[in-house]
Structure formats: C-alpha cells, structure tokens
C-alpha cells in the first residue's frame, strides 16, 4: 500500500483489485479499509498475535509440515 501510494495510485481502487483476486480475505478487506481511511488504531495486542501465530504453527507441525 505504501508503494502504491508513493506512486500515486488510488488506494481504494487498489483495495478493490486485491479484494477481487486470490489475495482476498476478511483480514485483507479489514486492513485495506483501515488503510484507505487512514485509521492507524491497533486491532490486536502483540501478545495476542504472537499467541495466535504459535497456535497456527503448532497445528501446521502436527500435520508433519514445517512452520517457518
């Protein structure tokens, strides 16, 4: 988003393009909305993000795959 903004692209249009493609997700949609509205308020505490990441890695590793 920062590169797009620096190059003069319309962030709303970029967000629509992202949300129409394979990168579309509820998370992306929420983040794009916050960015285009210049809402820089936090959505989650770092400790909660870390905990979620650890749970995801544990689930991945339980399948025999590796979590990088």
PyMOL Python script that loads the backbone (N, CA, C, O; Angstrom):
from pymol import cmd

cmd.read_pdbstr("""\
ATOM      1  N   UNK A   1       0.828  -1.175   0.000  1.00  0.00           N
ATOM      2  CA  UNK A   1       0.000   0.000   0.000  1.00  0.00           C
ATOM      3  C   UNK A   1       0.883   1.252   0.000  1.00  0.00           C
ATOM      4  O   UNK A   1       0.557   2.241  -0.657  1.00  0.00           O
ATOM      5  N   UNK A   2       1.986   1.212   0.726  1.00  0.00           N
ATOM      6  CA  UNK A   2       2.879   2.373   0.775  1.00  0.00           C
ATOM      7  C   UNK A   2       3.491   2.662  -0.588  1.00  0.00           C
ATOM      8  O   UNK A   2       3.589   3.819  -1.000  1.00  0.00           O
ATOM      9  N   UNK A   3       3.898   1.616  -1.282  1.00  0.00           N
ATOM     10  CA  UNK A   3       4.487   1.792  -2.616  1.00  0.00           C
ATOM     11  C   UNK A   3       3.436   2.331  -3.579  1.00  0.00           C
ATOM     12  O   UNK A   3       3.709   3.237  -4.367  1.00  0.00           O
ATOM     13  N   UNK A   4       2.244   1.774  -3.509  1.00  0.00           N
ATOM     14  CA  UNK A   4       1.156   2.234  -4.377  1.00  0.00           C
ATOM     15  C   UNK A   4       0.857   3.705  -4.131  1.00  0.00           C
ATOM     16  O   UNK A   4       0.676   4.476  -5.074  1.00  0.00           O
ATOM     17  N   UNK A   5       0.808   4.085  -2.878  1.00  0.00           N
ATOM     18  CA  UNK A   5       0.541   5.485  -2.526  1.00  0.00           C
ATOM     19  C   UNK A   5       1.661   6.388  -3.037  1.00  0.00           C
ATOM     20  O   UNK A   5       1.398   7.459  -3.584  1.00  0.00           O
ATOM     21  N   UNK A   6       2.899   5.958  -2.859  1.00  0.00           N
ATOM     22  CA  UNK A   6       4.046   6.755  -3.305  1.00  0.00           C
ATOM     23  C   UNK A   6       4.050   6.940  -4.820  1.00  0.00           C
ATOM     24  O   UNK A   6       4.571   7.932  -5.329  1.00  0.00           O
ATOM     25  N   UNK A   7       3.469   5.981  -5.532  1.00  0.00           N
ATOM     26  CA  UNK A   7       3.414   6.071  -6.990  1.00  0.00           C
ATOM     27  C   UNK A   7       2.140   6.746  -7.482  1.00  0.00           C
ATOM     28  O   UNK A   7       1.899   6.825  -8.687  1.00  0.00           O
ATOM     29  N   UNK A   8       1.326   7.232  -6.549  1.00  0.00           N
ATOM     30  CA  UNK A   8       0.141   7.982  -6.918  1.00  0.00           C
ATOM     31  C   UNK A   8      -1.082   7.145  -7.258  1.00  0.00           C
ATOM     32  O   UNK A   8      -2.049   7.660  -7.819  1.00  0.00           O
ATOM     33  N   UNK A   9      -1.050   5.860  -6.924  1.00  0.00           N
ATOM     34  CA  UNK A   9      -2.204   5.012  -7.209  1.00  0.00           C
ATOM     35  C   UNK A   9      -3.325   5.287  -6.212  1.00  0.00           C
ATOM     36  O   UNK A   9      -3.071   5.647  -5.062  1.00  0.00           O
ATOM     37  N   UNK A  10      -4.539   5.118  -6.651  1.00  0.00           N
ATOM     38  CA  UNK A  10      -5.714   5.274  -5.797  1.00  0.00           C
ATOM     39  C   UNK A  10      -5.811   4.035  -4.910  1.00  0.00           C
ATOM     40  O   UNK A  10      -6.030   2.932  -5.410  1.00  0.00           O
ATOM     41  N   UNK A  11      -5.651   4.209  -3.609  1.00  0.00           N
ATOM     42  CA  UNK A  11      -5.644   3.076  -2.692  1.00  0.00           C
ATOM     43  C   UNK A  11      -6.993   2.368  -2.627  1.00  0.00           C
ATOM     44  O   UNK A  11      -7.050   1.165  -2.371  1.00  0.00           O
ATOM     45  N   UNK A  12      -8.073   3.102  -2.855  1.00  0.00           N
ATOM     46  CA  UNK A  12      -9.390   2.467  -2.867  1.00  0.00           C
ATOM     47  C   UNK A  12      -9.496   1.500  -4.042  1.00  0.00           C
ATOM     48  O   UNK A  12     -10.018   0.394  -3.899  1.00  0.00           O
ATOM     49  N   UNK A  13      -9.003   1.918  -5.197  1.00  0.00           N
ATOM     50  CA  UNK A  13      -9.033   1.058  -6.384  1.00  0.00           C
ATOM     51  C   UNK A  13      -8.108  -0.140  -6.178  1.00  0.00           C
ATOM     52  O   UNK A  13      -8.457  -1.265  -6.533  1.00  0.00           O
ATOM     53  N   UNK A  14      -6.931   0.102  -5.605  1.00  0.00           N
ATOM     54  CA  UNK A  14      -6.015  -0.995  -5.320  1.00  0.00           C
ATOM     55  C   UNK A  14      -6.676  -1.992  -4.371  1.00  0.00           C
ATOM     56  O   UNK A  14      -6.583  -3.203  -4.576  1.00  0.00           O
ATOM     57  N   UNK A  15      -7.335  -1.493  -3.348  1.00  0.00           N
ATOM     58  CA  UNK A  15      -8.039  -2.370  -2.406  1.00  0.00           C
ATOM     59  C   UNK A  15      -9.106  -3.201  -3.090  1.00  0.00           C
ATOM     60  O   UNK A  15      -9.265  -4.386  -2.794  1.00  0.00           O
ATOM     61  N   UNK A  16      -9.842  -2.579  -4.009  1.00  0.00           N
ATOM     62  CA  UNK A  16     -10.861  -3.320  -4.754  1.00  0.00           C
ATOM     63  C   UNK A  16     -10.225  -4.421  -5.600  1.00  0.00           C
ATOM     64  O   UNK A  16     -10.769  -5.520  -5.708  1.00  0.00           O
ATOM     65  N   UNK A  17      -9.074  -4.123  -6.198  1.00  0.00           N
ATOM     66  CA  UNK A  17      -8.384  -5.125  -7.016  1.00  0.00           C
ATOM     67  C   UNK A  17      -7.900  -6.287  -6.151  1.00  0.00           C
ATOM     68  O   UNK A  17      -8.042  -7.448  -6.536  1.00  0.00           O
ATOM     69  N   UNK A  18      -7.332  -5.983  -4.990  1.00  0.00           N
ATOM     70  CA  UNK A  18      -6.860  -7.039  -4.085  1.00  0.00           C
ATOM     71  C   UNK A  18      -8.039  -7.903  -3.634  1.00  0.00           C
ATOM     72  O   UNK A  18      -7.950  -9.130  -3.616  1.00  0.00           O
ATOM     73  N   UNK A  19      -9.134  -7.252  -3.275  1.00  0.00           N
ATOM     74  CA  UNK A  19     -10.297  -7.984  -2.783  1.00  0.00           C
ATOM     75  C   UNK A  19     -11.025  -8.771  -3.869  1.00  0.00           C
ATOM     76  O   UNK A  19     -11.875  -9.607  -3.561  1.00  0.00           O
ATOM     77  N   UNK A  20     -10.702  -8.514  -5.129  1.00  0.00           N
ATOM     78  CA  UNK A  20     -11.327  -9.250  -6.230  1.00  0.00           C
ATOM     79  C   UNK A  20     -10.470 -10.426  -6.694  1.00  0.00           C
ATOM     80  O   UNK A  20     -10.890 -11.200  -7.554  1.00  0.00           O
ATOM     81  N   UNK A  21      -9.269 -10.563  -6.126  1.00  0.00           N
ATOM     82  CA  UNK A  21      -8.358 -11.608  -6.576  1.00  0.00           C
ATOM     83  C   UNK A  21      -8.090 -12.669  -5.535  1.00  0.00           C
ATOM     84  O   UNK A  21      -8.800 -12.771  -4.535  1.00  0.00           O
ATOM     85  N   UNK A  22      -7.052 -13.463  -5.780  1.00  0.00           N
ATOM     86  CA  UNK A  22      -6.746 -14.581  -4.883  1.00  0.00           C
ATOM     87  C   UNK A  22      -6.248 -14.159  -3.499  1.00  0.00           C
ATOM     88  O   UNK A  22      -6.217 -14.982  -2.584  1.00  0.00           O
ATOM     89  N   UNK A  23      -5.863 -12.904  -3.329  1.00  0.00           N
ATOM     90  CA  UNK A  23      -5.413 -12.431  -2.017  1.00  0.00           C
ATOM     91  C   UNK A  23      -6.577 -11.961  -1.157  1.00  0.00           C
ATOM     92  O   UNK A  23      -6.377 -11.523  -0.024  1.00  0.00           O
ATOM     93  N   UNK A  24      -7.785 -12.049  -1.686  1.00  0.00           N
ATOM     94  CA  UNK A  24      -8.965 -11.585  -0.954  1.00  0.00           C
ATOM     95  C   UNK A  24      -9.184 -12.409   0.307  1.00  0.00           C
ATOM     96  O   UNK A  24      -9.098 -13.637   0.286  1.00  0.00           O
ATOM     97  N   UNK A  25      -9.463 -11.726   1.389  1.00  0.00           N
ATOM     98  CA  UNK A  25      -9.792 -12.384   2.654  1.00  0.00           C
ATOM     99  C   UNK A  25     -10.453 -11.348   3.553  1.00  0.00           C
ATOM    100  O   UNK A  25     -10.369 -10.146   3.301  1.00  0.00           O
ATOM    101  N   UNK A  26     -11.096 -11.817   4.582  1.00  0.00           N
ATOM    102  CA  UNK A  26     -11.705 -10.895   5.543  1.00  0.00           C
ATOM    103  C   UNK A  26     -10.634 -10.019   6.168  1.00  0.00           C
ATOM    104  O   UNK A  26     -10.839  -8.820   6.361  1.00  0.00           O
ATOM    105  N   UNK A  27      -9.484 -10.620   6.486  1.00  0.00           N
ATOM    106  CA  UNK A  27      -8.379  -9.864   7.082  1.00  0.00           C
ATOM    107  C   UNK A  27      -7.920  -8.759   6.132  1.00  0.00           C
ATOM    108  O   UNK A  27      -7.782  -7.604   6.536  1.00  0.00           O
ATOM    109  N   UNK A  28      -7.684  -9.118   4.865  1.00  0.00           N
ATOM    110  CA  UNK A  28      -7.228  -8.126   3.887  1.00  0.00           C
ATOM    111  C   UNK A  28      -8.260  -7.019   3.734  1.00  0.00           C
ATOM    112  O   UNK A  28      -7.905  -5.841   3.686  1.00  0.00           O
ATOM    113  N   UNK A  29      -9.509  -7.381   3.658  1.00  0.00           N
ATOM    114  CA  UNK A  29     -10.564  -6.382   3.495  1.00  0.00           C
ATOM    115  C   UNK A  29     -10.577  -5.412   4.672  1.00  0.00           C
ATOM    116  O   UNK A  29     -10.693  -4.201   4.481  1.00  0.00           O
ATOM    117  N   UNK A  30     -10.458  -5.937   5.879  1.00  0.00           N
ATOM    118  CA  UNK A  30     -10.433  -5.077   7.068  1.00  0.00           C
ATOM    119  C   UNK A  30      -9.225  -4.154   7.075  1.00  0.00           C
ATOM    120  O   UNK A  30      -9.351  -2.967   7.375  1.00  0.00           O
ATOM    121  N   UNK A  31      -8.048  -4.695   6.743  1.00  0.00           N
ATOM    122  CA  UNK A  31      -6.837  -3.883   6.741  1.00  0.00           C
ATOM    123  C   UNK A  31      -6.884  -2.821   5.648  1.00  0.00           C
ATOM    124  O   UNK A  31      -6.494  -1.677   5.881  1.00  0.00           O
ATOM    125  N   UNK A  32      -7.354  -3.184   4.467  1.00  0.00           N
ATOM    126  CA  UNK A  32      -7.444  -2.228   3.361  1.00  0.00           C
ATOM    127  C   UNK A  32      -8.379  -1.083   3.730  1.00  0.00           C
ATOM    128  O   UNK A  32      -8.075   0.081   3.466  1.00  0.00           O
ATOM    129  N   UNK A  33      -9.513  -1.409   4.339  1.00  0.00           N
ATOM    130  CA  UNK A  33     -10.453  -0.368   4.766  1.00  0.00           C
ATOM    131  C   UNK A  33      -9.789   0.571   5.758  1.00  0.00           C
ATOM    132  O   UNK A  33      -9.906   1.790   5.638  1.00  0.00           O
ATOM    133  N   UNK A  34      -9.091   0.007   6.743  1.00  0.00           N
ATOM    134  CA  UNK A  34      -8.409   0.845   7.733  1.00  0.00           C
ATOM    135  C   UNK A  34      -7.361   1.737   7.081  1.00  0.00           C
ATOM    136  O   UNK A  34      -7.251   2.914   7.423  1.00  0.00           O
ATOM    137  N   UNK A  35      -6.593   1.190   6.149  1.00  0.00           N
ATOM    138  CA  UNK A  35      -5.534   1.960   5.493  1.00  0.00           C
ATOM    139  C   UNK A  35      -6.128   3.082   4.648  1.00  0.00           C
ATOM    140  O   UNK A  35      -5.676   4.224   4.727  1.00  0.00           O
ATOM    141  N   UNK A  36      -7.131   2.766   3.846  1.00  0.00           N
ATOM    142  CA  UNK A  36      -7.708   3.798   2.983  1.00  0.00           C
ATOM    143  C   UNK A  36      -8.394   4.898   3.790  1.00  0.00           C
ATOM    144  O   UNK A  36      -8.500   6.034   3.327  1.00  0.00           O
ATOM    145  N   UNK A  37      -8.862   4.562   5.001  1.00  0.00           N
ATOM    146  CA  UNK A  37      -9.478   5.576   5.865  1.00  0.00           C
ATOM    147  C   UNK A  37      -8.453   6.224   6.796  1.00  0.00           C
ATOM    148  O   UNK A  37      -8.802   7.051   7.638  1.00  0.00           O
ATOM    149  N   UNK A  38      -7.187   5.839   6.637  1.00  0.00           N
ATOM    150  CA  UNK A  38      -6.088   6.328   7.475  1.00  0.00           C
ATOM    151  C   UNK A  38      -6.377   6.118   8.962  1.00  0.00           C
ATOM    152  O   UNK A  38      -6.106   6.981   9.797  1.00  0.00           O
ATOM    153  N   UNK A  39      -6.926   4.964   9.258  1.00  0.00           N
ATOM    154  CA  UNK A  39      -7.209   4.561  10.632  1.00  0.00           C
ATOM    155  C   UNK A  39      -6.036   3.718  11.107  1.00  0.00           C
ATOM    156  O   UNK A  39      -5.921   2.549  10.739  1.00  0.00           O
ATOM    157  N   UNK A  40      -5.174   4.296  11.911  1.00  0.00           N
ATOM    158  CA  UNK A  40      -3.955   3.616  12.356  1.00  0.00           C
ATOM    159  C   UNK A  40      -4.100   3.034  13.757  1.00  0.00           C
ATOM    160  O   UNK A  40      -3.106   2.670  14.386  1.00  0.00           O
ATOM    161  N   UNK A  41      -5.331   2.945  14.246  1.00  0.00           N
ATOM    162  CA  UNK A  41      -5.535   2.372  15.577  1.00  0.00           C
ATOM    163  C   UNK A  41      -5.224   0.876  15.550  1.00  0.00           C
ATOM    164  O   UNK A  41      -5.455   0.212  14.540  1.00  0.00           O
ATOM    165  N   UNK A  42      -4.699   0.345  16.658  1.00  0.00           N
ATOM    166  CA  UNK A  42      -4.372  -1.084  16.702  1.00  0.00           C
ATOM    167  C   UNK A  42      -5.641  -1.934  16.693  1.00  0.00           C
ATOM    168  O   UNK A  42      -6.698  -1.521  17.169  1.00  0.00           O
ATOM    169  N   UNK A  43      -5.497  -3.135  16.135  1.00  0.00           N
ATOM    170  CA  UNK A  43      -6.617  -4.067  16.116  1.00  0.00           C
ATOM    171  C   UNK A  43      -6.393  -5.219  17.081  1.00  0.00           C
ATOM    172  O   UNK A  43      -7.347  -5.879  17.494  1.00  0.00           O
ATOM    173  N   UNK A  44      -5.155  -5.463  17.439  1.00  0.00           N
ATOM    174  CA  UNK A  44      -4.853  -6.570  18.342  1.00  0.00           C
ATOM    175  C   UNK A  44      -3.544  -6.274  19.062  1.00  0.00           C
ATOM    176  O   UNK A  44      -2.673  -5.569  18.554  1.00  0.00           O
ATOM    177  N   UNK A  45      -3.438  -6.826  20.243  1.00  0.00           N
ATOM    178  CA  UNK A  45      -2.200  -6.681  21.007  1.00  0.00           C
ATOM    179  C   UNK A  45      -1.140  -7.621  20.430  1.00  0.00           C
ATOM    180  O   UNK A  45      -1.466  -8.695  19.924  1.00  0.00           O
ATOM    181  N   UNK A  46       0.108  -7.220  20.508  1.00  0.00           N
ATOM    182  CA  UNK A  46       1.208  -8.028  20.002  1.00  0.00           C
ATOM    183  C   UNK A  46       1.204  -9.411  20.640  1.00  0.00           C
ATOM    184  O   UNK A  46       1.434 -10.411  19.959  1.00  0.00           O
ATOM    185  N   UNK A  47       0.943  -9.472  21.949  1.00  0.00           N
ATOM    186  CA  UNK A  47       0.946 -10.775  22.634  1.00  0.00           C
ATOM    187  C   UNK A  47      -0.128 -11.697  22.072  1.00  0.00           C
ATOM    188  O   UNK A  47       0.076 -12.909  21.999  1.00  0.00           O
ATOM    189  N   UNK A  48      -1.283 -11.136  21.669  1.00  0.00           N
ATOM    190  CA  UNK A  48      -2.339 -11.958  21.091  1.00  0.00           C
ATOM    191  C   UNK A  48      -1.951 -12.468  19.705  1.00  0.00           C
ATOM    192  O   UNK A  48      -2.235 -13.614  19.359  1.00  0.00           O
ATOM    193  N   UNK A  49      -1.304 -11.619  18.916  1.00  0.00           N
ATOM    194  CA  UNK A  49      -0.829 -12.038  17.591  1.00  0.00           C
ATOM    195  C   UNK A  49       0.219 -13.138  17.729  1.00  0.00           C
ATOM    196  O   UNK A  49       0.214 -14.108  16.971  1.00  0.00           O
ATOM    197  N   UNK A  50       1.109 -12.984  18.693  1.00  0.00           N
ATOM    198  CA  UNK A  50       2.145 -13.992  18.928  1.00  0.00           C
ATOM    199  C   UNK A  50       1.499 -15.327  19.323  1.00  0.00           C
ATOM    200  O   UNK A  50       1.879 -16.383  18.818  1.00  0.00           O
ATOM    201  N   UNK A  51       0.525 -15.264  20.228  1.00  0.00           N
ATOM    202  CA  UNK A  51      -0.153 -16.478  20.680  1.00  0.00           C
ATOM    203  C   UNK A  51      -0.851 -17.172  19.507  1.00  0.00           C
ATOM    204  O   UNK A  51      -0.770 -18.392  19.371  1.00  0.00           O
ATOM    205  N   UNK A  52      -1.531 -16.402  18.667  1.00  0.00           N
ATOM    206  CA  UNK A  52      -2.210 -16.970  17.502  1.00  0.00           C
ATOM    207  C   UNK A  52      -1.205 -17.611  16.551  1.00  0.00           C
ATOM    208  O   UNK A  52      -1.453 -18.693  16.019  1.00  0.00           O
ATOM    209  N   UNK A  53      -0.079 -16.949  16.341  1.00  0.00           N
ATOM    210  CA  UNK A  53       0.959 -17.486  15.449  1.00  0.00           C
ATOM    211  C   UNK A  53       1.502 -18.808  15.981  1.00  0.00           C
ATOM    212  O   UNK A  53       1.731 -19.740  15.210  1.00  0.00           O
ATOM    213  N   UNK A  54       1.708 -18.895  17.286  1.00  0.00           N
ATOM    214  CA  UNK A  54       2.190 -20.131  17.893  1.00  0.00           C
ATOM    215  C   UNK A  54       1.170 -21.255  17.725  1.00  0.00           C
ATOM    216  O   UNK A  54       1.545 -22.392  17.440  1.00  0.00           O
ATOM    217  N   UNK A  55      -0.110 -20.948  17.899  1.00  0.00           N
ATOM    218  CA  UNK A  55      -1.162 -21.954  17.724  1.00  0.00           C
ATOM    219  C   UNK A  55      -1.227 -22.431  16.269  1.00  0.00           C
ATOM    220  O   UNK A  55      -1.408 -23.621  16.011  1.00  0.00           O
ATOM    221  N   UNK A  56      -1.081 -21.516  15.337  1.00  0.00           N
ATOM    222  CA  UNK A  56      -1.100 -21.880  13.914  1.00  0.00           C
ATOM    223  C   UNK A  56       0.086 -22.774  13.591  1.00  0.00           C
ATOM    224  O   UNK A  56      -0.070 -23.796  12.923  1.00  0.00           O
ATOM    225  N   UNK A  57       1.270 -22.397  14.061  1.00  0.00           N
ATOM    226  CA  UNK A  57       2.470 -23.216  13.812  1.00  0.00           C
ATOM    227  C   UNK A  57       2.316 -24.607  14.427  1.00  0.00           C
ATOM    228  O   UNK A  57       2.701 -25.598  13.807  1.00  0.00           O
ATOM    229  N   UNK A  58       1.765 -24.694  15.625  1.00  0.00           N
ATOM    230  CA  UNK A  58       1.569 -25.995  16.264  1.00  0.00           C
ATOM    231  C   UNK A  58       0.629 -26.862  15.427  1.00  0.00           C
ATOM    232  O   UNK A  58       0.858 -28.063  15.285  1.00  0.00           O
ATOM    233  N   UNK A  59      -0.420 -26.263  14.874  1.00  0.00           N
ATOM    234  CA  UNK A  59      -1.366 -27.019  14.045  1.00  0.00           C
ATOM    235  C   UNK A  59      -0.697 -27.474  12.754  1.00  0.00           C
ATOM    236  O   UNK A  59      -0.927 -28.593  12.295  1.00  0.00           O
ATOM    237  N   UNK A  60       0.127 -26.612  12.169  1.00  0.00           N
ATOM    238  CA  UNK A  60       0.849 -26.972  10.933  1.00  0.00           C
ATOM    239  C   UNK A  60       1.806 -28.113  11.214  1.00  0.00           C
ATOM    240  O   UNK A  60       1.829 -29.103  10.482  1.00  0.00           O
ATOM    241  N   UNK A  61       2.594 -27.983  12.268  1.00  0.00           N
ATOM    242  CA  UNK A  61       3.591 -29.003  12.603  1.00  0.00           C
ATOM    243  C   UNK A  61       2.927 -30.344  12.975  1.00  0.00           C
ATOM    244  O   UNK A  61       3.518 -31.403  12.767  1.00  0.00           O
ATOM    245  N   UNK A  62       1.722 -30.299  13.514  1.00  0.00           N
ATOM    246  CA  UNK A  62       1.010 -31.533  13.857  1.00  0.00           C
ATOM    247  C   UNK A  62       0.663 -32.344  12.608  1.00  0.00           C
ATOM    248  O   UNK A  62       0.425 -33.548  12.691  1.00  0.00           O
ATOM    249  N   UNK A  63       0.637 -31.682  11.457  1.00  0.00           N
ATOM    250  CA  UNK A  63       0.350 -32.384  10.203  1.00  0.00           C
ATOM    251  C   UNK A  63       1.617 -32.970   9.595  1.00  0.00           C
ATOM    252  O   UNK A  63       1.555 -33.695   8.602  1.00  0.00           O
ATOM    253  N   UNK A  64       2.782 -32.654  10.199  1.00  0.00           N
ATOM    254  CA  UNK A  64       4.051 -33.118   9.660  1.00  0.00           C
ATOM    255  C   UNK A  64       4.722 -32.090   8.757  1.00  0.00           C
ATOM    256  O   UNK A  64       5.848 -32.293   8.302  1.00  0.00           O
ATOM    257  N   UNK A  65       4.031 -30.996   8.504  1.00  0.00           N
ATOM    258  CA  UNK A  65       4.613 -29.918   7.706  1.00  0.00           C
ATOM    259  C   UNK A  65       5.485 -29.050   8.611  1.00  0.00           C
ATOM    260  O   UNK A  65       5.455 -29.185   9.835  1.00  0.00           O
ATOM    261  N   UNK A  66       6.247 -28.177   8.006  1.00  0.00           N
ATOM    262  CA  UNK A  66       7.095 -27.265   8.787  1.00  0.00           C
ATOM    263  C   UNK A  66       6.506 -25.865   8.790  1.00  0.00           C
ATOM    264  O   UNK A  66       5.946 -25.417   7.790  1.00  0.00           O
ATOM    265  N   UNK A  67       6.631 -25.186   9.900  1.00  0.00           N
ATOM    266  CA  UNK A  67       6.182 -23.808  10.034  1.00  0.00           C
ATOM    267  C   UNK A  67       7.439 -22.930  10.091  1.00  0.00           C
ATOM    268  O   UNK A  67       8.252 -23.063  11.006  1.00  0.00           O
ATOM    269  N   UNK A  68       7.589 -22.049   9.128  1.00  0.00           N
ATOM    270  CA  UNK A  68       8.800 -21.207   9.055  1.00  0.00           C
ATOM    271  C   UNK A  68       8.558 -19.880   9.683  1.00  0.00           C
ATOM    272  O   UNK A  68       9.458 -19.040   9.717  1.00  0.00           O
TER     273      UNK A  68
END
""", "prot")
cmd.dss("prot")
cmd.show_as("cartoon", "prot")
cmd.util.cbc("prot")
cmd.orient("prot")
